[in-house]
């Protein structure tokens, strides 16, 4: 079954295919998930900007998952002040994650941050797994490098985010364009969807993006909702304390706060209830 969309998409992943050109295009919007996580982690605008783009990248790569309980993890370590990030996308389309640094005083309030200065030299790792088993893992210094090197695919990724100084996520989007192995040279991979525009190039109706790629006959094959969700809970927090020895628990104060590093949510736990 195919769907036709003429308006701007929101909080979902669309998977398009042009059977004549043999080109696949995936478009994602993760604005609300990015906003929820930026608030949960008390991010400054710079951290929120890179977190938004990381979530969009994970949502794009998450379209490859084939098992119901599968999770894709995108991690980055960098030498710049951001420190890196860790984001996840599940097969159900739920997203969570964080950046190593939440506040970057030298960048916050200075407009769109320069990744060369905030990130610098970096390494990305993409891991697909199901509970108890890693399905695949790849390492590269770029997303396009991961696609070409680890997956042997002819594809490019575009990411875009817009964040206000008071950390309102105005846009968090991504597009992946891929030529199938048997496609003739369409030239589609050389099209720069972002151009000279710093923001807003991807915040348009999907048909506008496809038109810019010359894929006016592309058909929408699948739509997946995308949203924030985390597996943390008070019960999980209590279970963490229960794993401590009686002596270790006795040394703790009667109540402690446990914060989930993936979403920023904090639980106040009675340490004596775990005895």
C-alpha positions as CSV (number, residue, x, y, z in Angstrom):
1,X,0.0,0.0,0.0
2,X,1.3,3.5,-0.9
3,X,0.6,6.8,0.8
4,X,0.6,10.3,-0.7
5,X,1.7,13.2,1.4
6,X,1.4,16.8,0.4
7,X,2.0,18.6,3.7
8,X,5.0,19.0,6.0
9,X,5.6,15.8,8.0
10,X,6.1,15.9,11.8
11,X,7.6,13.4,14.2
12,X,7.8,10.4,11.9
13,X,10.0,8.6,9.4
14,X,8.9,8.3,5.8
15,X,10.5,5.8,3.4
16,X,10.2,6.7,-0.3
17,X,11.2,4.8,-3.4
18,X,11.5,5.8,-7.1
19,X,11.4,2.5,-9.0
20,X,12.5,4.1,-12.3
21,X,15.6,5.7,-10.9
22,X,16.1,2.9,-8.3
23,X,16.7,5.5,-5.6
24,X,15.4,5.3,-2.0
25,X,14.9,8.3,0.2
26,X,14.3,8.3,3.9
27,X,13.1,11.5,5.6
28,X,12.7,11.9,9.4
29,X,11.5,14.6,11.8
30,X,12.4,14.1,15.5
31,X,11.5,17.6,16.8
32,X,9.4,16.6,19.8
33,X,11.7,13.8,20.9
34,X,14.6,16.2,20.8
35,X,12.7,18.8,22.8
36,X,11.8,16.3,25.5
37,X,15.4,15.2,25.9
38,X,16.8,18.7,25.8
39,X,14.5,19.6,28.6
40,X,15.1,16.4,30.6
41,X,18.9,16.9,30.4
42,X,18.7,20.7,31.0
43,X,20.7,21.2,27.9
44,X,22.0,24.5,26.7
45,X,21.3,25.5,23.0
46,X,24.6,24.0,21.7
47,X,24.2,20.6,23.3
48,X,20.5,20.6,22.2
49,X,21.6,21.4,18.6
50,X,23.9,18.4,18.4
51,X,21.6,16.1,20.3
52,X,18.8,17.0,17.8
53,X,21.0,16.1,14.8
54,X,22.2,12.9,16.5
55,X,18.6,11.8,17.1
56,X,17.7,12.5,13.5
57,X,20.7,10.4,12.4
58,X,19.7,7.5,14.6
59,X,16.1,7.7,13.3
60,X,17.4,7.5,9.7
61,X,19.7,4.5,10.4
62,X,16.9,2.9,12.5
63,X,14.9,2.4,9.3
64,X,17.2,-0.6,8.6
65,X,16.0,-2.6,11.7
66,X,14.1,-5.8,10.9
67,X,13.4,-7.4,14.3
68,X,10.7,-6.2,16.7
69,X,13.0,-6.0,19.7
70,X,15.9,-4.5,17.9
71,X,17.7,-1.3,19.0
72,X,20.2,0.9,17.1
73,X,22.8,2.8,19.1
74,X,24.7,5.7,17.6
75,X,27.7,6.8,19.7
76,X,30.2,9.5,19.1
77,X,33.4,10.3,20.9
78,X,35.2,13.5,20.0
79,X,38.1,15.7,21.1
80,X,36.1,18.9,21.1
81,X,34.3,20.3,24.2
82,X,31.0,18.5,23.5
83,X,32.7,15.3,24.4
84,X,30.4,13.1,22.3
85,X,26.9,11.7,22.4
86,X,25.0,8.4,22.8
87,X,21.6,8.1,21.2
88,X,19.2,5.1,20.6
89,X,16.4,4.3,18.3
90,X,14.2,1.2,18.7
91,X,12.3,-0.7,16.0
92,X,9.1,0.8,17.4
93,X,10.5,4.3,16.6
94,X,11.2,5.4,20.2
95,X,14.2,7.6,20.8
96,X,16.4,8.6,23.8
97,X,19.9,9.8,24.4
98,X,22.3,12.4,25.7
99,X,25.4,14.5,25.0
100,X,28.4,14.2,27.3
101,X,28.4,18.0,28.0
102,X,25.1,19.8,28.6
103,X,26.3,23.4,28.9
104,X,29.0,24.8,26.6
105,X,29.6,28.4,27.8
106,X,31.9,29.3,24.9
107,X,29.2,28.4,22.3
108,X,25.8,28.9,23.9
109,X,24.0,32.1,22.7
110,X,26.5,32.5,19.8
111,X,24.2,31.3,17.0
112,X,24.7,28.0,15.0
113,X,27.7,26.3,16.5
114,X,30.7,25.4,14.3
115,X,31.1,21.6,14.5
116,X,34.8,21.9,13.8
117,X,35.2,23.8,17.1
118,X,32.6,22.1,19.2
119,X,33.3,18.5,18.0
120,X,36.6,18.5,16.3
121,X,38.2,15.1,15.6
122,X,35.6,12.4,16.1
123,X,34.8,8.7,15.8
124,X,31.3,7.2,15.3
125,X,30.1,3.8,16.2
126,X,26.8,2.2,15.1
127,X,25.6,-0.9,16.9
128,X,22.4,-2.9,16.1
129,X,21.4,-5.4,18.7
130,X,18.6,-7.4,20.2
131,X,18.5,-8.3,23.9
132,X,21.7,-10.4,24.7
133,X,23.1,-10.3,21.1
134,X,24.9,-7.8,18.9
135,X,23.7,-8.1,15.3
136,X,26.2,-5.7,13.7
137,X,28.7,-3.0,14.5
138,X,30.6,-0.4,12.5
139,X,33.1,2.3,13.2
140,X,33.8,5.4,11.1
141,X,34.6,9.1,11.3
142,X,31.4,10.1,9.5
143,X,27.9,8.8,8.8
144,X,28.5,8.7,5.0
145,X,31.8,6.8,5.8
146,X,29.8,4.2,7.8
147,X,27.3,3.7,5.0
148,X,30.1,3.3,2.4
149,X,32.6,1.4,4.5
150,X,30.6,-0.8,6.9
151,X,27.5,-1.3,4.8
152,X,28.9,-1.0,1.3
153,X,26.1,1.3,0.2
154,X,26.0,4.3,-2.1
155,X,24.2,6.8,0.1
156,X,24.5,10.2,1.7
157,X,22.9,11.7,4.8
158,X,21.8,15.3,5.5
159,X,21.1,16.6,9.0
160,X,19.6,19.9,10.0
161,X,18.6,21.4,13.4
162,X,17.4,24.8,14.6
163,X,17.4,25.7,18.3
164,X,16.6,29.0,19.9
165,X,18.7,30.6,22.7
166,X,16.1,29.5,25.2
167,X,16.4,25.9,24.0
168,X,13.2,25.6,21.9
169,X,13.8,23.0,19.2
170,X,12.5,24.6,16.1
171,X,13.5,21.9,13.8
172,X,15.3,18.5,14.0
173,X,15.3,16.7,10.6
174,X,17.3,14.3,8.5
175,X,17.3,12.9,5.0
176,X,19.1,9.8,3.6
177,X,19.4,9.3,-0.2
178,X,20.5,6.0,-1.5
179,X,21.1,4.5,-5.0
180,X,20.4,0.8,-5.3
181,X,23.3,-1.4,-6.4
182,X,21.7,-1.9,-9.9
183,X,20.9,1.8,-10.4
184,X,22.5,3.7,-13.2
185,X,24.4,6.9,-12.3
186,X,21.5,9.2,-11.6
187,X,23.6,12.0,-10.1
188,X,21.2,12.2,-7.2
189,X,24.0,11.6,-4.6
190,X,25.7,14.8,-5.8
191,X,22.7,17.0,-5.0
192,X,23.3,19.2,-2.0
193,X,20.0,19.4,-0.2
194,X,21.2,21.9,2.4
195,X,22.9,24.3,-0.1
196,X,24.0,27.6,1.4
197,X,21.0,27.7,3.8
198,X,22.0,27.3,7.4
199,X,18.5,26.1,8.5
200,X,15.1,25.5,6.9
201,X,16.2,23.6,3.8
202,X,14.8,20.3,5.1
203,X,11.8,21.9,6.9
204,X,9.6,21.6,3.9
205,X,7.0,19.1,2.5
206,X,8.6,15.8,1.5
207,X,7.6,16.3,-2.1
208,X,9.7,19.5,-2.2
209,X,12.8,17.4,-1.1
210,X,12.0,14.7,-3.7
211,X,11.5,17.4,-6.4
212,X,14.9,18.9,-5.6
213,X,16.4,15.4,-6.1
214,X,14.6,14.9,-9.4
215,X,12.4,12.1,-8.0
216,X,8.9,13.4,-8.7
217,X,7.6,9.9,-9.3
218,X,8.8,8.5,-5.9
219,X,6.1,6.7,-3.9
220,X,5.8,6.6,-0.1
221,X,6.2,3.0,1.0
222,X,6.2,3.2,4.8
223,X,5.6,5.7,7.6
224,X,6.7,5.1,11.2
225,X,5.9,7.4,14.1
226,X,8.9,8.7,16.0
227,X,8.7,9.7,19.7
228,X,10.7,10.0,22.9
229,X,10.5,7.1,25.3
230,X,12.9,5.7,27.9
231,X,13.0,2.3,29.6
232,X,13.9,3.8,33.0
233,X,11.4,3.5,35.9
234,X,11.3,3.6,39.7
235,X,11.4,-0.2,39.8
236,X,14.6,-0.2,37.7
237,X,16.2,2.3,40.0
238,X,15.3,0.1,43.0
239,X,16.7,-2.9,41.2
240,X,20.0,-1.2,40.8
241,X,20.2,-0.6,44.6
242,X,19.2,-4.2,45.2
243,X,22.3,-5.3,43.4
244,X,24.5,-3.7,46.1
245,X,25.7,-5.7,49.1
246,X,23.9,-5.1,52.4
247,X,26.9,-3.3,53.7
248,X,26.9,-0.9,50.7
249,X,23.2,-0.2,51.1
250,X,23.6,0.4,54.8
251,X,26.2,3.1,54.1
252,X,23.7,5.1,52.0
253,X,21.4,7.8,53.3
254,X,17.7,6.8,53.8
255,X,16.8,8.3,50.5
256,X,18.8,9.0,47.4
257,X,18.2,10.5,43.9
258,X,19.0,8.3,40.9
259,X,19.1,10.0,37.6
260,X,18.8,8.2,34.3
261,X,21.8,9.2,32.1
262,X,19.8,8.4,28.9
263,X,16.9,10.8,29.5
264,X,17.7,12.9,32.6
265,X,14.7,11.7,34.6
266,X,15.4,11.5,38.4
267,X,13.8,9.1,40.8
268,X,13.9,9.4,44.6
269,X,14.4,6.0,46.1
270,X,14.1,4.7,49.7
271,X,17.3,2.8,50.2
272,X,15.9,0.8,53.1
273,X,13.1,-0.7,50.9
274,X,15.7,-2.6,49.0
275,X,17.0,-4.5,52.1
